[in-house]
Amino acid sequence: MVVLGTRPEAIKLAPLIIALRESGQFRVVTCSTGQHAHMVKPVAEFFGFDIDRDFGIMKPNQTLNHIVSATIAAMDVALVEENPDWVVVQGDTSTTLAAGLAAFNRKVKIAHVEAGLRTGDISTPFPEEANRVLVSRIADIHFPPTALAADKLREEGVPEFRIHQVGNTVIDAAEAAVAINERDTGALDAKFGDLSGGDVVLFTMHRRENIGEPMERAFGAVAELARNGSRIVFPMHPNPLVREPAQRILGGIEGVTLCEPLEYPELVHVLRNCRFVLTDSGGIVEEAAAFSKPAIVLRESTERTESVDAGSAVLCGTDADLILSTATELASDGDRFRSMSDAPNPFGDGTSCARIVSILTRMG
C-alpha cells in the first residue's frame, strides 16, 4: 500500500508506484488522502498511474489535526480491507505521519522513503521536522536519499540493517517528466513562449514560517531583481496569505509573471530553461540540482544541506539585500554562476526506485 496526500508526495512516489507494479512482484494499492485533492490527480494522470482508494479528507480551512485524525480513520478501514504486508510513505507531511501511525497500530510494516532529513530544530520547518522524526521512530525500513541522511538515522539509534541509502526518487520523477515532455513540446512552447534568453528566474515561496514580513522582504528583493532586467516566473501558492502580498508587491511590474500553480510537466519545462531558482521549497532545490540550476534558498535553515555543501545552493533566508546581491551575481556570467551550475548533484542518479523495488523484493 503506497499512501500519498500532497503533490510533492505524488511526484516523488509516482515512479516508485510504476516500478513496483511493473516488477510483477507485488499487488500494489495506491491511496490518496486528499490533503491536496485537486493537485494530486493531474500528477497521477501525467505519470500514468491510478489512485485505487481516495479518502477525500479535504475540507475548507482544514487543520493539521483534522488531516491527521481523518487520515488515521480512513487508513484503518483501508488496512483492514486490503491487508497489506507493507505501507510505503514518503517524506514528512501530515499524511506521512498519519498513515505511518495507522500502519503501526495495525502492526503493518512501514517503509519510509526520503528518510533521515533533519534540521535539528523540531519547530522548523513546522510541522515537517516533527513528522519525519516521529515516523523514523516507528518505520521498519528507511530509504534515506543521501549519506548524510543515513548518518542522521544512525545517530538516532536506527539499526544499520534497517537503513538503505538509495538516492532521491524525485530525480527519477524529473527524468521521467523530461521524457514525457519531449512528446509534447509544442504545447509547452505555446504557453510559455521563448525561454531561451537566459534571463528567466523561477521563483516559488509558500512556507508557513515565511508568511508575513519575511515573505514581503523577499518579494521586495524579487521586484528589484525584475527592475534590473531579470524575467521572473512566480507560480503563486493558493494560500491567500501568499497571493495578497504577491499581487500587491509584484503585480504590474514589467518582467514579472504571476501565474497559477504549474502542473508538474510545466514546472519541469520552466526549471530546465531558467537561469536559476529562488525558492523555499525543498523539493525544487533537489530538482534544480538535477538540472544543474543554481538555487537561492529562502530559508534560515535547510534539511538538504547536501546541496549547500556541494555548492549548487546557497542559503539566503529572507534578507532582502542578501537575496538581491546573490541573485544579481547569478544573473551575470560570473564565476559564481558557473561554479554553482557545475556543482555535482548530491541527490541521486535516477535509479532510486529500482533500488527500492529490489530491496522490498528481497525482504518479501
Summary of the structure (lengths in Angstrom):
residues: 364
radius of gyration: 20.0
end to end distance: 13.7
largest distance: 59.2
contacts: 1269
relative contact order: 0.12
helix: 52%
strand: 13%
